């Protein structure tokens, strides 16, 4: 028998807050996020990843492979140029530093003046797994949620520490950082509420099972 709809799937089937898809829009966001960051200063791929995680992590996640693949494509299109190769401090591969070109600035300005996509895309492996918790054990669901709560609490502390520095970087950076902080607080509150509801349903199930067992004795 297939599981009935519960708290796990409620957010997808009724609230429709999570869009579980991979779209061209995400790739485009990476492209222009990189061009935007290079407006400030030249950067290597690892540093770009760090900044995207800290400043845009509330909007989407990205891996190193996507960063370097996008940088290669941007270089092929003439939008960025490699300006320096420096040895890695830990003995790893040399770091390639990139600079935005005149063509890259023009392309970024064209994108900046355009109309943004209207769909909100949240790519999160946890939310994908959450949607199918009905097929697993509640104890596993609670354990994973606890891990997420700990992770988001750590991120919230870091965001609060970084806010004064973000505020000095201008109005738009300050506002997007405030959005990240607000989203972090909201998502953390939702995690705790979800945990409480799931734990309560698990306790009710256990109590009902015990009652049936006593009645059959």
C-alpha positions in Angstrom: 0.0 0.0 0.0 1.4 3.4 -1.0 1.9 6.0 1.8 -0.9 8.6 2.3 0.0 12.3 2.0 1.4 13.6 5.3 3.3 16.5 6.7 6.3 15.4 4.6 4.6 16.0 1.2 2.2 18.7 2.2 4.6 21.5 1.2 4.8 20.1 -2.4 1.2 19.2 -3.0 -0.6 22.1 -1.3 1.7 25.0 -0.7 3.9 24.5 -3.8 6.8 26.3 -2.2 9.5 23.9 -3.4 10.3 23.6 -7.1 12.3 20.4 -7.5 13.8 20.9 -10.9 17.1 21.7 -12.7 16.6 24.5 -15.2 18.6 26.6 -17.6 17.8 29.5 -15.3 20.2 28.1 -12.6 23.0 27.9 -15.1 22.4 31.4 -16.2 22.4 32.6 -12.6 25.8 31.1 -12.1 27.1 32.7 -15.2 26.0 36.2 -14.2 26.9 35.8 -10.5 30.4 35.1 -11.6 30.5 38.1 -13.9 29.1 40.2 -11.1 31.7 39.1 -8.6 34.5 39.8 -11.1 33.2 43.4 -11.3 34.7 43.8 -7.8 38.1 42.2 -8.4 39.9 39.3 -10.0 39.2 36.0 -8.4 40.0 32.3 -8.8 37.4 29.6 -8.9 37.7 28.5 -5.3 37.2 32.1 -4.0 34.2 32.5 -6.3 32.7 29.4 -4.7 33.3 30.7 -1.2 31.6 34.1 -1.9 28.6 32.5 -3.7 28.1 30.1 -0.7 28.3 32.9 1.8 26.3 35.6 -0.1 23.9 33.6 -2.3 23.6 30.3 -0.4 20.0 31.1 0.6 19.0 31.2 -3.1 20.8 28.2 -4.6 23.7 25.9 -4.1 26.5 25.2 -6.5 29.5 22.9 -6.7 33.1 23.5 -7.8 32.5 21.6 -11.0 29.8 24.1 -12.1 32.1 27.1 -11.2 35.0 25.8 -13.3 32.8 24.7 -16.2 31.1 28.1 -16.3 34.5 29.9 -16.1 35.7 27.9 -19.1 32.6 28.8 -21.1 32.9 32.4 -20.1 36.6 32.4 -21.3 35.6 30.8 -24.6 32.9 33.5 -25.1 35.5 36.2 -24.4 33.7 37.4 -21.3 36.5 36.6 -18.8 40.3 36.2 -19.2 42.8 34.3 -17.1 45.2 36.8 -15.7 47.3 34.8 -13.2 48.3 31.3 -12.2 49.5 30.9 -8.7 50.7 27.8 -6.7 48.2 26.4 -4.2 49.2 26.8 -0.5 48.4 23.2 0.3 50.2 21.7 -2.7 47.1 21.2 -4.8 46.6 22.3 -8.4 47.6 25.8 -9.3 45.0 28.5 -8.9 43.8 30.3 -12.0 42.7 33.9 -11.4 40.2 35.4 -13.8 39.3 39.0 -14.8 36.2 40.3 -16.5 36.8 41.7 -20.0 35.2 44.7 -21.7 32.9 42.3 -23.5 32.0 40.6 -20.2 31.1 44.0 -18.7 28.8 44.7 -21.7 27.2 41.3 -21.4 26.7 41.7 -17.6 25.2 45.2 -18.2 22.8 43.8 -20.8 21.7 41.1 -18.4 21.4 43.5 -15.4 19.0 45.7 -17.3 16.8 42.8 -18.4 13.7 41.3 -16.8 14.5 38.5 -14.3 12.9 35.1 -14.3 9.7 34.9 -12.2 10.1 31.4 -10.9 11.7 30.7 -7.6 14.0 27.7 -7.7 15.2 26.0 -4.5 17.7 23.2 -5.2 18.3 21.5 -2.0 19.1 17.7 -1.6 17.6 17.8 1.9 14.2 19.0 0.5 14.3 16.4 -2.2 14.8 13.7 0.4 12.2 15.3 2.8 9.5 14.9 0.1 9.9 11.1 0.2 10.4 10.6 4.0 7.1 8.7 3.9 8.9 5.7 2.4 11.4 5.6 5.3 11.6 5.4 9.0 10.5 8.4 11.2 13.5 8.1 13.4 15.7 8.5 10.3 13.7 11.6 9.3 14.1 13.1 12.7 17.8 12.4 12.7 18.3 14.1 9.3 16.2 17.1 10.4 18.3 17.5 13.5 21.4 17.6 11.4 19.8 20.2 9.2 18.8 22.3 12.2 22.4 22.2 13.5 23.7 23.2 10.1 21.3 26.1 9.7 21.9 27.4 13.2 25.7 27.5 12.4 24.9 29.4 9.1 22.7 31.8 11.0 25.4 32.6 13.4 27.8 33.3 10.5 25.4 35.4 8.7 24.8 37.6 11.7 28.6 38.0 12.2 29.0 39.0 8.5 26.1 41.6 8.5 28.2 44.6 9.6 30.7 44.0 6.8 27.9 43.4 4.2 26.2 46.7 5.3 29.4 48.6 4.4 29.4 47.2 0.8 26.4 49.3 -0.3 22.6 49.3 -0.2 22.0 46.3 -2.6 24.6 44.0 -1.0 23.2 44.9 2.5 19.6 44.2 1.4 20.4 40.8 -0.3 22.3 39.9 2.9 19.3 40.8 5.0 17.2 38.5 2.7 19.6 35.7 3.3 19.4 36.3 7.1 15.6 36.4 7.0 15.4 33.3 4.9 17.8 31.5 7.2 15.7 32.4 10.2 12.5 31.4 8.4 13.8 28.0 7.2 15.2 27.2 10.7 11.9 28.0 12.3 10.2 25.8 9.7 12.6 22.9 10.4 11.9 23.1 14.1 8.2 23.2 13.5 8.4 20.3 11.1 10.4 18.3 13.6 7.9 18.9 16.4 5.0 17.8 14.2 6.8 14.7 12.9 7.9 13.7 16.4 4.4 14.2 17.6 2.9 12.0 14.9 5.6 9.3 15.7 4.6 9.4 19.4 0.9 9.1 18.5 1.6 6.1 16.3 3.7 4.4 19.0 1.0 5.0 21.6 -1.7 3.7 19.3 0.3 0.5 18.6 0.9 0.0 22.3 -2.9 0.4 23.0 -3.7 -2.2 20.4 -1.2 -4.6 21.8 -2.7 -4.2 25.3 -6.2 -4.7 24.0 -5.2 -8.0 22.3 -3.7 -9.4 25.5 
